[in-house]
Amino acid sequence: MTTLQNKIDFAIVFSVKHANPNGDPLNGNRPRTDYGGFGEMTDVCIKRKIRDRLLEGGHAIFVQSDDRKKDGETSLKNRAESEANGLGKAAFGAKANKDETARKACDTWFDVRAFGQVFAFGKTTDASGVSIPIRGPVTIQSAFSVEPVSVTSTQITKSVSGEGDGSKRGSDTMGMKHRVDQGIYVCFGSMNPQLAERTGFSDADAETLKTILPRLFENDASSARPEGSMAVKKVIWWHHGSKAGKCSSAKVHGSLTVDAEGNINLAETCVKPEEIDGF
């Protein structure tokens, strides 16, 4: 299978309504905002959702979330060294060829050959103590709202007592829930053919991501993100038609403007965009 032949840029435009798209654990799980009040959703959070959608589609994923993992492995180290789901302990031993291990990891897991990964298991498995870094061709930026967002906080009570014989009600605990009332967010990303040659990321892999992005929030409902509260409105796909790209990603991304209602305007640039409706 040939690796990615042409540079690709993309953007995801999505709406948030009465939901917490990405809570900040260092700030009471309030929705993330920058100093200007613009809502933020980190690249790590977005890649987590992409991995979940890929896992649901039957693709092998290395960084699996605890509540969705399918192989029963208790850690990334165990998954990597598993004979059934990984590469085996020999791939990370003192005599292992690091380049060969990296190649096998990219062949095995979709997210490794797309986003990259650092395998750092220490001197117990590698006498040199040097980690194995893999730089992925797919980069995704954090998403930001097009206008400052309003965050509403609501005090709630939580019944958490699991003790007693049931004759008395357990004591309630006070808590807080936070939400973004309404906002339009935009996220940008790129796919680099030169880095794809190193990991084996292919045109078919790019097409897989193209089908995943419009369904980013499918099967992602929770108390903080009720069903239908987050939705992809559009995915904008720029296929350059050349390995180096017809112009810079900055120029391509700058051609997209989105207003607070979610209306999209695409200025003329070096690449003709494809607009894909959200799921």
C-alpha positions as CSV (number, residue, x, y, z in Angstrom):
1,M,0.0,0.0,0.0
2,T,1.4,3.4,-1.0
3,T,1.8,6.1,1.6
4,L,0.0,9.5,1.4
5,Q,0.8,11.1,-1.9
6,N,-0.6,14.6,-1.5
7,K,-0.7,17.2,1.3
8,I,-4.1,17.6,2.9
9,D,-5.5,20.3,5.2
10,F,-8.8,20.1,6.9
11,A,-11.1,22.0,9.3
12,I,-13.9,20.9,11.6
13,V,-16.7,23.4,12.4
14,F,-18.9,22.3,15.2
15,S,-21.6,23.6,17.5
16,V,-21.9,23.4,21.3
17,K,-25.2,24.0,23.1
18,H,-25.7,23.5,26.8
19,A,-22.7,21.2,27.1
20,N,-19.2,21.0,28.5
21,P,-17.1,20.2,25.5
22,N,-13.8,19.9,27.4
23,G,-13.6,20.4,31.2
24,D,-10.5,21.7,32.9
25,P,-9.7,19.4,35.9
26,L,-7.5,22.2,37.4
27,N,-10.4,24.6,37.4
28,G,-13.3,22.5,38.9
29,N,-14.0,20.9,35.5
30,R,-15.3,24.2,34.1
31,P,-15.3,24.4,30.3
32,R,-11.9,25.5,29.1
33,T,-11.5,29.1,28.0
34,D,-8.6,31.4,27.2
35,Y,-7.9,34.7,28.8
36,G,-10.1,36.4,26.2
37,G,-13.1,34.3,27.1
38,F,-13.0,32.2,23.9
39,G,-14.0,28.5,24.4
40,E,-11.3,25.9,23.9
41,M,-11.2,22.2,23.2
42,T,-7.7,20.7,23.3
43,D,-6.2,18.7,20.5
44,V,-5.8,15.8,23.0
45,C,-9.5,15.8,23.6
46,I,-10.3,15.9,19.9
47,K,-7.8,13.0,19.1
48,R,-9.4,11.0,21.9
49,K,-12.8,11.2,20.1
50,I,-11.2,10.3,16.8
51,R,-9.5,7.3,18.4
52,D,-12.9,6.2,19.9
53,R,-14.6,6.4,16.5
54,L,-11.8,4.5,14.9
55,L,-12.0,1.8,17.6
56,E,-15.8,1.5,17.0
57,G,-15.0,1.0,13.3
58,G,-12.8,-2.0,14.0
59,H,-9.4,-0.3,13.7
60,A,-6.6,-1.3,16.0
61,I,-5.9,1.6,18.4
62,F,-3.0,1.8,20.8
63,V,-4.1,4.6,23.2
64,Q,-7.5,3.2,24.2
65,S,-9.7,4.9,26.9
66,D,-10.4,2.7,30.0
67,D,-14.1,2.7,29.4
68,R,-13.9,1.6,25.8
69,K,-10.9,-0.7,25.6
70,K,-11.5,-4.0,23.8
71,D,-8.4,-6.0,24.6
72,G,-8.5,-6.0,28.4
73,E,-4.9,-4.7,28.7
74,T,-4.3,-2.7,31.9
75,S,-1.6,-0.3,30.6
76,L,0.0,0.9,27.4
77,K,3.1,-1.1,28.3
78,N,1.1,-4.3,28.6
79,R,-0.6,-3.6,25.3
80,A,2.7,-2.9,23.5
81,E,4.3,-6.1,24.9
82,S,1.3,-8.3,24.4
83,E,1.9,-11.2,22.0
84,A,-1.8,-11.2,21.0
85,N,-2.5,-7.5,20.7
86,G,1.0,-5.9,20.5
87,L,4.5,-6.6,19.4
88,G,5.8,-8.8,22.2
89,K,8.4,-8.1,24.8
90,A,11.3,-8.8,22.4
91,A,10.4,-5.7,20.4
92,F,11.3,-3.5,23.3
93,G,14.3,-5.5,24.7
94,A,17.9,-4.5,24.8
95,K,18.7,-6.3,21.5
96,A,15.7,-4.9,19.6
97,N,16.1,-2.8,16.5
98,K,14.4,0.5,17.3
99,D,13.6,1.3,13.7
100,E,12.1,-2.2,13.2
101,T,10.0,-1.8,16.4
102,A,8.7,1.6,15.2
103,R,7.8,0.2,11.8
104,K,5.9,-2.7,13.4
105,A,4.1,-0.4,15.8
106,C,2.9,1.8,12.9
107,D,1.8,-1.3,11.0
108,T,-0.1,-2.6,14.0
109,W,-2.0,0.5,15.3
110,F,-3.8,3.2,13.3
111,D,-3.3,6.0,15.8
112,V,0.4,5.4,16.0
113,R,1.0,5.8,12.3
114,A,-1.4,8.8,12.2
115,F,-0.6,10.8,15.3
116,G,2.8,9.3,16.4
117,Q,3.7,7.9,19.8
118,V,6.6,7.8,22.2
119,F,7.4,4.3,23.6
120,A,9.3,5.0,26.8
121,F,9.4,1.9,29.0
122,G,12.6,2.5,30.8
123,K,15.8,0.6,31.4
124,T,14.0,-2.6,32.5
125,T,13.2,-3.4,28.9
126,D,15.8,-1.4,27.1
127,A,19.4,-1.4,28.4
128,S,20.1,1.9,26.8
129,G,17.1,3.6,28.5
130,V,16.4,5.5,25.2
131,S,12.7,5.8,24.3
132,I,11.4,5.1,20.8
133,P,9.8,8.2,19.4
134,I,7.5,8.1,16.3
135,R,6.5,11.4,14.7
136,G,3.1,11.2,13.1
137,P,2.0,12.9,9.8
138,V,-1.4,14.0,11.1
139,T,-1.4,17.2,13.3
140,I,-4.6,18.6,14.9
141,Q,-4.8,22.0,16.6
142,S,-7.0,22.9,19.6
143,A,-10.5,24.1,18.7
144,F,-11.5,27.6,19.6
145,S,-14.9,29.3,19.6
146,V,-15.4,32.1,17.1
147,E,-16.7,34.4,19.8
148,P,-16.3,34.5,23.6
149,V,-18.6,32.0,25.3
150,S,-20.9,32.3,28.3
151,V,-20.3,29.6,30.9
152,T,-23.2,28.7,33.3
153,S,-22.5,27.0,36.6
154,T,-25.3,25.1,38.5
155,Q,-25.1,23.8,42.0
156,I,-26.4,20.2,42.3
157,T,-26.7,17.5,45.0
158,K,-25.2,14.1,44.5
159,S,-26.3,11.0,46.5
160,V,-23.1,9.0,46.8
161,S,-23.6,7.0,49.9
162,G,-23.4,3.3,49.3
163,E,-23.7,2.2,52.9
164,G,-26.5,1.3,55.3
165,D,-29.4,-1.1,55.2
166,G,-31.6,1.1,53.0
167,S,-33.9,2.3,55.8
168,K,-32.3,5.7,55.9
169,R,-31.4,8.0,53.1
170,G,-27.7,8.5,52.6
171,S,-26.2,12.0,53.0
172,D,-26.1,14.1,49.9
173,T,-23.0,15.8,48.6
174,M,-23.0,19.2,47.1
175,G,-21.5,19.6,43.6
176,M,-21.3,21.8,40.6
177,K,-22.1,21.3,36.9
178,H,-20.8,23.7,34.2
179,R,-21.8,24.2,30.7
180,V,-21.2,26.4,27.6
181,D,-24.6,28.0,26.8
182,Q,-23.9,28.2,23.1
183,G,-20.9,28.4,20.8
184,I,-19.4,27.7,17.4
185,Y,-16.0,26.1,17.5
186,V,-13.4,25.7,14.7
187,C,-10.5,23.2,14.6
188,F,-7.8,22.9,12.0
189,G,-5.5,20.0,11.0
190,S,-3.0,18.8,8.4
191,M,-1.6,15.6,6.9
192,N,2.1,15.6,5.8
193,P,3.2,13.2,3.1
194,Q,6.9,13.4,4.0
195,L,6.2,12.2,7.5
196,A,3.6,9.7,6.2
197,E,6.5,7.9,4.4
198,R,8.1,7.2,7.7
199,T,5.0,5.7,9.4
200,G,3.2,4.1,6.4
201,F,0.2,6.4,6.7
202,S,-1.7,5.9,3.4
203,D,-4.2,7.5,1.2
204,A,-6.7,4.9,2.4
205,D,-6.0,6.0,6.0
206,A,-6.6,9.6,5.1
207,E,-10.0,8.6,3.5
208,T,-10.9,6.8,6.8
209,L,-10.3,9.9,8.8
210,K,-12.3,11.9,6.2
211,T,-15.3,9.6,7.0
212,I,-14.7,9.7,10.7
213,L,-14.5,13.5,11.2
214,P,-18.2,14.3,10.3
215,R,-19.2,11.7,13.0
216,L,-16.9,13.0,15.7
217,F,-19.5,13.3,18.4
218,E,-21.4,10.1,17.6
219,N,-21.7,7.8,20.6
220,D,-20.0,10.4,22.8
221,A,-23.0,11.4,25.0
222,S,-22.5,11.9,28.7
223,S,-24.0,13.9,31.6
224,A,-21.7,16.8,30.6
225,R,-22.5,16.4,26.9
226,P,-26.1,15.3,26.4
227,E,-27.1,13.6,23.2
228,G,-27.4,16.3,20.4
229,S,-25.7,19.0,22.4
230,M,-22.6,18.9,20.2
231,A,-22.7,18.5,16.5
232,V,-20.3,18.8,13.5
233,K,-21.7,21.3,11.1
234,K,-19.1,21.1,8.4
235,V,-15.8,19.4,7.6
236,I,-13.7,21.4,5.1
237,W,-11.2,19.3,3.2
238,W,-8.4,20.8,1.1
239,H,-6.6,18.3,-1.1
240,H,-3.5,20.0,-2.5
241,G,-2.8,17.6,-5.3
242,S,1.0,17.7,-4.6
243,K,3.3,16.4,-2.0
244,A,4.8,19.7,-0.9
245,G,1.4,21.5,-1.1
246,K,0.4,24.4,-3.4
247,C,0.7,26.9,-0.6
248,S,1.2,27.0,3.1
249,S,-1.3,25.6,5.6
250,A,-1.5,29.0,7.3
251,K,-2.8,30.5,4.0
252,V,-5.3,27.7,3.5
253,H,-6.6,27.8,7.1
254,G,-6.8,31.6,6.9
255,S,-9.2,31.3,3.9
256,L,-11.9,30.0,6.2
257,T,-14.1,32.4,8.3
258,V,-17.0,31.4,10.4
259,D,-19.5,33.6,12.2
260,A,-21.3,33.1,15.5
261,E,-24.3,31.5,13.7
262,G,-22.1,28.9,12.0
263,N,-22.2,30.5,8.6
264,I,-19.1,29.6,6.6
265,N,-17.2,31.7,4.1
266,L,-14.4,30.4,2.1
267,A,-12.1,32.8,0.3
268,E,-10.4,31.8,-2.9
269,T,-7.0,30.2,-2.3
270,C,-4.5,27.9,-4.0
271,V,-6.6,24.8,-3.3
272,K,-10.3,24.2,-4.0
273,P,-12.1,23.1,-0.8
274,E,-14.6,20.3,-0.4
275,E,-17.4,20.9,2.0
276,I,-18.7,17.8,3.9
277,D,-21.9,18.0,6.0
278,G,-21.8,16.8,9.5
279,F,-23.5,13.6,10.5
